[in-house]
Amino acid sequence: MTTKTLTKLSTNPSVPVLPTSHFQGASTRAVHDGAIRSKPYHSLIEPIVQTSTYTFESSNDVCEYMETHGQGMAGDRIEYGRYGNPTVAAAEARLAALEGADAAILFSSGMAAITNVLFVLLSSGDHIVMTDDCYRRTRQFCQQILTRFQIQCTVVPMGDYEALEAAIQPQTRLLISETPTNPYLRVLDVERFATIARRHGVLSLVDSTFATPLNLRPLEWGVDLVIHSATKYLGGHNDLLAGVVAGRTELINPIREITGVLGSIPDPHNAYLLIRGLKTLSLRVTHQNCTGFEVAEFLEKHPAVETVWYPGLASHPDHKVAARQMAGFGGVVSFTIRGDLQTTSLFVDRLQIPYISPSLGGTESLVIQPALMSYYDVAPEERQRLGIRDNLVRLALGLEDSSDLIADLEQALAGVPLP
């Protein structure tokens, strides 16, 4: 075989996608799943196609494209940037492969993903059921915005599957949940959740941001659609905003058709950053799983800590479910300090490694006191009703060494007065 023949074979576009079933290791899948083997210009990395529009050779070229494909992306042909981008498509292929989905759609943020999906799936007169302890903005959208379109929402307690099933009505179209939840890290029995949905002929949607595809793949347990804020673990470096929905082709296609109308699209540079982040996903999540467990164990034994919420602990209400269906328990630990709002604030201020900042899943550890951050605009009585205690802390662990993080927590907790 000549050198010329070898070159031709190595750039053959007829076998562009690596088979996802070929790889068993999480790190190998994170680097290679869904990737196109032969990339433009013989580039190793997916190029950033930084363009807002695309060109045609002639008027006949335009007519042929419109008659064959219409507006939107078809193969490697696109009309306008709002309808598609090659770098974005490369990120979507990788995300779909990691989730074991037919297809995925990338959005400009996690909230853009959830709002676009719900606008497509629901119509006036429909009804949805969602579990509490879901992300606050998701609950707000369902309970305040969708009701303007005569779409009703019933919220049931997380973990109460009898209440979930009892809330389903003839006009119910969708069950929504999250796992693990924010901020108490409740873990959904995704198999039971999906079974209830199928029994009643409704769709199921799970926000799996905290789990990542490395710790849990809801589609494999029967869920119809999975959503992530890719801003968090998938990007992994606190430097991008993105969201993704993944699932079966027949569910994803109608959502994709409307993205060009709603315009909640990501830019190609963000897609490139996301692809880069995905390649280290397994390494990062493995480290954060280990650190999360070690930090949770330390906190649970400390006299200045009241309660710890971490699915890896036997004391967590959903530990058995988490142990059965999750490969790891994540890098977020929530806990309450033995003290009031001010005592907890002083503890947070004494921490030297974590930054006081929302979000999670990145390389730097972040910490928030939800009563002063996510729920600052909520009256204290309402916060208590929602379960947001004044002494609650959410710690999102980064890639620092667990020994350093524990030493930092220990010195900060030393300032908490014990009863």
C-alpha positions as CSV (number, residue, x, y, z in Angstrom):
1,M,0.0,0.0,0.0
2,T,1.5,3.4,-1.0
3,T,1.7,6.5,1.1
4,K,-0.8,8.2,-1.2
5,T,-3.3,5.4,-0.6
6,L,-2.8,5.6,3.2
7,T,-3.5,9.3,3.1
8,K,-6.7,8.8,1.1
9,L,-8.0,6.1,3.5
10,S,-7.2,8.3,6.6
11,T,-9.4,11.1,5.4
12,N,-12.3,9.0,4.2
13,P,-15.5,10.8,5.4
14,S,-17.7,7.7,4.9
15,V,-16.8,6.5,8.5
16,P,-16.8,9.8,10.4
17,V,-18.3,8.9,13.8
18,L,-16.7,6.5,16.2
19,P,-19.1,3.7,17.4
20,T,-20.3,4.6,20.9
21,S,-20.6,1.0,22.0
22,H,-17.0,0.3,21.2
23,F,-15.7,2.0,24.3
24,Q,-16.2,0.8,27.9
25,G,-14.0,3.3,29.9
26,A,-15.6,6.6,31.0
27,S,-12.5,8.6,30.2
28,T,-12.3,7.1,26.7
29,R,-15.9,7.8,26.1
30,A,-15.5,11.4,27.3
31,V,-12.7,12.0,24.9
32,H,-14.0,10.1,21.8
33,D,-17.7,9.3,21.9
34,G,-19.7,11.1,19.2
35,A,-16.5,12.6,17.7
36,I,-16.0,12.8,13.9
37,R,-12.8,11.0,13.1
38,S,-11.8,12.9,10.0
39,K,-12.3,16.6,10.6
40,P,-12.0,19.6,8.2
41,Y,-8.5,20.6,7.2
42,H,-7.1,17.4,8.8
43,S,-7.5,19.2,12.2
44,L,-7.3,17.1,15.3
45,I,-9.7,19.4,17.2
46,E,-13.1,20.5,15.9
47,P,-12.6,23.9,14.2
48,I,-14.5,26.9,15.4
49,V,-16.7,27.9,12.5
50,Q,-17.1,31.6,13.4
51,T,-19.7,32.8,11.0
52,S,-23.2,34.3,11.2
53,T,-24.3,33.2,7.7
54,Y,-23.4,30.8,4.8
55,T,-23.0,31.4,1.1
56,F,-24.3,29.8,-2.1
57,E,-22.6,29.4,-5.4
58,S,-25.5,30.6,-7.5
59,S,-29.3,31.2,-7.6
60,N,-29.7,27.6,-8.8
61,D,-27.7,26.5,-5.8
62,V,-30.2,28.4,-3.6
63,C,-33.2,26.9,-5.3
64,E,-31.8,23.3,-5.1
65,Y,-31.1,23.8,-1.4
66,M,-34.5,25.2,-0.6
67,E,-36.4,22.5,-2.6
68,T,-34.4,19.7,-1.0
69,H,-33.9,20.9,2.6
70,G,-35.7,24.1,3.3
71,Q,-34.4,26.3,6.1
72,G,-32.1,24.6,8.6
73,M,-29.1,22.4,8.8
74,A,-29.0,19.4,6.5
75,G,-25.8,17.4,6.5
76,D,-23.0,19.8,6.1
77,R,-25.2,22.5,4.4
78,I,-26.6,25.4,6.4
79,E,-28.4,28.6,5.3
80,Y,-28.1,30.9,8.3
81,G,-26.3,30.8,11.7
82,R,-29.6,30.7,13.7
83,Y,-30.4,27.4,12.1
84,G,-27.1,25.6,12.8
85,N,-23.3,25.7,13.0
86,P,-20.8,22.9,12.5
87,T,-19.0,23.5,15.8
88,V,-22.3,23.4,17.6
89,A,-23.3,20.2,15.8
90,A,-20.0,18.6,16.8
91,A,-20.8,19.4,20.5
92,E,-24.3,18.0,20.1
93,A,-23.1,14.7,18.7
94,R,-20.7,14.3,21.6
95,L,-23.4,15.1,24.2
96,A,-25.9,12.7,22.6
97,A,-23.3,9.9,22.7
98,L,-22.4,10.5,26.3
99,E,-26.1,10.3,27.3
100,G,-26.8,7.3,25.1
101,A,-29.4,9.4,23.2
102,D,-30.4,9.5,19.5
103,A,-29.8,13.2,19.3
104,A,-29.1,16.3,21.4
105,I,-29.7,20.1,21.0
106,L,-27.4,22.7,22.5
107,F,-28.9,25.9,23.8
108,S,-27.5,29.2,25.1
109,S,-28.2,28.3,28.7
110,G,-29.8,25.6,30.9
111,M,-32.9,27.7,31.3
112,A,-33.1,28.2,27.5
113,A,-33.1,24.4,27.2
114,I,-35.9,23.9,29.7
115,T,-38.1,26.8,28.4
116,N,-37.7,25.8,24.7
117,V,-38.5,22.2,25.4
118,L,-41.7,23.1,27.5
119,F,-42.9,25.5,24.8
120,V,-42.6,22.8,22.2
121,L,-44.1,20.0,24.2
122,L,-47.0,21.8,25.8
123,S,-50.2,23.6,24.5
124,S,-52.9,25.6,26.1
125,G,-55.0,23.5,28.4
126,D,-52.2,21.0,29.2
127,H,-51.1,20.1,32.7
128,I,-47.7,19.2,34.1
129,V,-46.6,17.6,37.4
130,M,-43.3,18.4,38.9
131,T,-41.4,17.5,42.1
132,D,-40.5,20.2,44.6
133,D,-36.8,21.0,45.4
134,C,-36.3,21.4,41.7
135,Y,-34.2,24.5,40.6
136,R,-36.0,27.6,41.6
137,R,-36.1,29.2,38.2
138,T,-37.6,26.1,36.6
139,R,-40.4,26.1,39.2
140,Q,-40.9,29.8,38.6
141,F,-41.3,29.2,34.9
142,C,-43.7,26.4,35.3
143,Q,-45.8,28.1,38.1
144,Q,-45.8,31.7,36.9
145,I,-45.0,31.9,33.2
146,L,-46.7,28.8,31.8
147,T,-49.9,29.6,33.6
148,R,-50.3,32.7,31.4
149,F,-50.8,30.3,28.6
150,Q,-53.4,28.2,30.5
151,I,-50.9,25.5,31.2
152,Q,-51.4,24.3,34.8
153,C,-48.7,22.9,37.1
154,T,-49.0,20.7,40.1
155,V,-46.0,20.4,42.5
156,V,-45.7,17.3,44.6
157,P,-43.1,16.4,47.3
158,M,-39.9,14.8,46.1
159,G,-39.9,11.1,46.8
160,D,-43.6,10.8,47.2
161,Y,-44.4,8.6,44.2
162,E,-48.0,8.0,45.3
163,A,-48.6,11.8,45.3
164,L,-46.9,12.0,41.9
165,E,-49.2,9.4,40.4
166,A,-52.3,10.8,42.1
167,A,-51.6,14.3,40.6
168,I,-51.8,13.0,37.0
169,Q,-54.9,14.2,35.2
170,P,-56.4,13.4,31.8
171,Q,-54.8,16.6,30.4
172,T,-51.4,15.8,32.0
173,R,-48.7,15.8,29.3
174,L,-45.4,15.8,31.2
175,L,-43.7,14.8,34.5
176,I,-40.7,16.9,35.5
177,S,-38.1,16.2,38.1
178,E,-34.4,16.7,38.9
179,T,-31.8,14.4,40.3
180,P,-29.9,15.1,42.5
181,T,-31.9,18.2,43.4
182,N,-30.8,21.7,44.4
183,P,-30.0,22.3,47.2
184,Y,-30.8,19.2,49.2
185,L,-29.5,16.7,46.8
186,R,-32.6,14.5,46.9
187,V,-32.3,11.6,44.5
188,L,-35.1,10.6,42.1
189,D,-35.9,6.9,41.6
190,V,-35.7,7.5,37.8
191,E,-36.9,4.0,37.0
192,R,-40.0,4.3,39.1
193,F,-40.6,7.9,37.8
194,A,-40.4,6.7,34.1
195,T,-42.6,3.7,34.8
196,I,-45.3,6.0,36.3
197,A,-45.1,8.2,33.2
198,R,-45.4,5.3,30.7
199,R,-48.3,3.8,32.7
200,H,-50.3,7.0,32.2
201,G,-49.1,7.7,28.6
202,V,-47.3,10.9,29.5
203,L,-43.7,12.0,28.8
204,S,-41.0,12.2,31.5
205,L,-38.2,14.8,31.7
206,V,-35.3,14.8,34.2
207,D,-32.8,17.6,34.8
208,S,-29.6,15.6,35.5
209,T,-27.2,18.6,35.8
210,F,-25.9,17.5,39.2
211,A,-25.4,13.9,38.2
212,T,-23.7,14.3,34.8
213,P,-23.8,11.4,32.3
214,L,-20.9,9.9,34.2
215,N,-22.8,9.3,37.4
216,L,-26.3,8.7,35.9
217,R,-27.9,8.3,32.5
218,P,-31.6,8.7,33.0
219,L,-32.5,7.6,29.4
220,E,-31.2,4.1,30.2
221,W,-33.7,3.9,33.0
222,G,-36.7,4.7,30.7
223,V,-36.8,8.5,31.0
224,D,-37.9,10.3,27.7
225,L,-35.8,13.5,27.9
226,V,-32.8,14.5,29.9
227,I,-31.7,18.1,30.4
228,H,-28.4,19.6,31.6
229,S,-27.1,23.1,32.4
230,A,-23.9,22.5,30.5
231,T,-22.6,25.6,32.3
232,K,-21.8,23.3,35.2
233,Y,-20.0,20.0,35.1
234,L,-20.1,19.5,31.3
235,G,-18.2,22.7,30.6
236,G,-16.4,22.3,33.8
237,H,-14.3,25.5,33.9
238,N,-16.7,28.2,35.0
239,D,-16.2,30.0,31.6
240,L,-19.3,29.3,29.5
241,L,-23.0,29.3,29.5
242,A,-24.9,26.5,27.7
243,G,-27.8,24.0,28.1
244,V,-28.6,20.7,26.4
245,V,-31.6,18.4,25.9
246,A,-31.1,14.8,24.7
247,G,-33.5,12.0,23.8
248,R,-35.2,10.1,21.0
249,T,-35.2,11.5,17.5
250,E,-39.0,11.9,17.3
251,L,-38.9,14.1,20.4
252,I,-35.8,16.0,19.6
253,N,-36.7,16.9,16.0
254,P,-39.7,19.1,16.8
255,I,-37.7,21.0,19.4
256,R,-34.9,21.5,16.9
257,E,-37.3,23.0,14.4
258,I,-38.4,25.7,16.7
259,T,-35.0,26.8,17.9
260,G,-34.5,28.9,14.8
261,V,-37.7,30.7,15.7
262,L,-37.0,31.2,19.4
263,G,-33.4,32.0,18.8
264,S,-31.9,30.5,22.1
265,I,-28.8,29.3,20.3
266,P,-25.2,28.9,21.5
267,D,-22.3,30.6,19.7
268,P,-19.6,28.4,18.1
269,H,-16.8,29.5,20.5
270,N,-18.9,28.4,23.5
271,A,-19.5,25.1,21.7
272,Y,-15.8,24.7,21.2
273,L,-15.1,25.4,24.9
274,L,-17.8,22.8,25.8
275,I,-16.2,20.2,23.6
276,R,-12.9,20.9,25.3
277,G,-14.5,20.6,28.7
278,L,-16.2,17.3,27.9
279,K,-12.8,15.6,27.2
280,T,-11.8,15.9,30.9
281,L,-15.3,15.3,32.2
282,S,-14.5,11.8,33.6
283,L,-11.3,12.9,35.2
284,R,-13.0,15.9,36.9
285,V,-16.1,14.1,38.0
286,T,-14.1,11.1,39.4
287,H,-12.1,13.6,41.5
288,Q,-15.2,15.5,42.6
289,N,-17.0,12.3,43.5
290,C,-14.1,11.3,45.8
291,T,-13.7,14.8,47.3
292,G,-17.4,15.2,47.8
293,F,-17.6,11.9,49.8
294,E,-14.6,12.8,52.0
295,V,-15.8,16.3,52.7
296,A,-19.3,15.0,53.5
297,E,-17.9,12.5,55.9
298,F,-15.8,15.1,57.7
299,L,-18.7,17.6,58.0
300,E,-21.1,14.9,59.3
301,K,-18.7,14.2,62.2
302,H,-18.0,17.9,63.1
303,P,-19.8,19.2,66.2
304,A,-20.5,22.6,64.6
305,V,-22.5,21.0,61.8
306,E,-26.1,20.3,62.3
307,T,-27.1,18.2,59.2
308,V,-25.3,17.1,56.0
309,W,-27.1,16.3,52.8
310,Y,-25.0,14.1,50.5
311,P,-26.3,11.0,48.6
312,G,-23.2,9.0,49.4
313,L,-23.9,9.1,53.1
314,A,-26.1,6.4,54.7
315,S,-27.9,9.2,56.6
316,H,-29.2,10.7,53.4
317,P,-32.9,9.9,52.8
318,D,-32.3,8.7,49.3
319,H,-29.0,6.9,49.9
320,K,-30.3,3.4,48.9
321,V,-31.8,4.7,45.6
322,A,-28.6,6.6,44.9
323,A,-26.4,3.6,45.6
324,R,-28.5,1.5,43.2
325,Q,-28.6,3.8,40.2
326,M,-25.6,6.2,40.4
327,A,-22.0,5.5,39.6
328,G,-20.9,8.3,41.9
329,F,-22.5,10.9,44.2
330,G,-21.1,14.2,42.8
331,G,-19.2,17.1,44.1
332,V,-21.9,19.2,45.9
333,V,-22.4,19.0,49.6
334,S,-25.2,20.9,51.4
335,F,-25.2,21.3,55.2
336,T,-26.5,23.4,58.0
337,I,-24.4,25.2,60.7
338,R,-25.3,25.1,64.4
339,G,-26.3,28.8,64.4
340,D,-28.4,31.5,62.9
341,L,-28.2,33.6,59.6
342,Q,-25.3,35.8,60.9
343,T,-23.3,32.9,62.3
344,T,-23.5,31.0,59.0
345,S,-22.5,34.1,57.1
346,L,-19.4,34.5,59.3
347,F,-18.5,30.9,58.7
348,V,-18.8,31.4,54.9
349,D,-16.7,34.6,55.1
350,R,-13.9,32.7,57.0
351,L,-13.5,30.1,54.2
352,Q,-10.3,30.8,52.2
353,I,-10.5,28.4,49.3
354,P,-14.1,28.5,47.9
355,Y,-15.3,31.6,46.2
356,I,-18.6,33.0,47.3
357,S,-20.5,32.5,44.0
358,P,-23.4,30.7,42.5
359,S,-23.0,27.7,40.1
360,L,-21.1,24.5,40.5
361,G,-19.2,21.8,38.7
362,G,-16.1,23.9,37.7
363,T,-12.5,23.7,38.6
364,E,-12.8,26.2,41.5
365,S,-14.8,25.4,44.6
366,L,-17.8,27.7,45.1
367,V,-19.9,28.3,48.2
368,I,-23.2,30.0,48.8
369,Q,-25.6,30.6,51.7
370,P,-28.9,30.2,49.7
371,A,-30.8,32.5,52.0
372,L,-28.5,35.4,51.0
373,M,-28.0,34.4,47.4
374,S,-30.7,32.5,45.5
375,Y,-33.5,33.4,47.9
376,Y,-32.5,36.9,49.1
377,D,-35.6,38.4,47.5
378,V,-37.9,35.9,49.3
379,A,-39.4,36.8,52.7
380,P,-38.0,34.8,55.6
381,E,-41.4,33.1,56.3
382,E,-41.6,32.0,52.7
383,R,-38.0,30.8,52.7
384,Q,-38.8,28.6,55.7
385,R,-41.9,27.2,53.9
386,L,-39.7,26.3,50.9
387,G,-37.2,24.6,53.2
388,I,-34.4,27.2,52.7
389,R,-33.0,27.6,56.2
390,D,-31.0,30.6,57.3
391,N,-28.1,28.3,58.3
392,L,-28.0,26.3,55.1
393,V,-24.7,26.2,53.1
394,R,-24.2,24.7,49.6
395,L,-20.6,23.8,48.9
396,A,-19.7,23.0,45.3
397,L,-16.3,21.3,45.2
398,G,-13.8,22.0,42.5
399,L,-10.5,20.2,41.7
400,E,-8.6,21.2,44.8
401,D,-7.2,18.5,47.1
402,S,-9.6,17.2,49.6
403,S,-7.0,17.6,52.4
404,D,-6.8,21.3,51.8
405,L,-10.5,21.7,51.5
406,I,-11.1,19.9,54.8
407,A,-8.4,21.9,56.6
408,D,-10.1,25.1,55.3
409,L,-13.5,23.9,56.5
410,E,-12.0,23.0,59.9
411,Q,-10.5,26.4,60.5
412,A,-13.7,28.1,59.4
413,L,-15.9,25.9,61.6
414,A,-13.6,26.6,64.6
415,G,-15.2,30.0,64.8
416,V,-18.8,28.7,65.1
417,P,-19.8,28.9,68.8
418,L,-21.0,25.6,70.1
419,P,-24.1,25.4,72.4
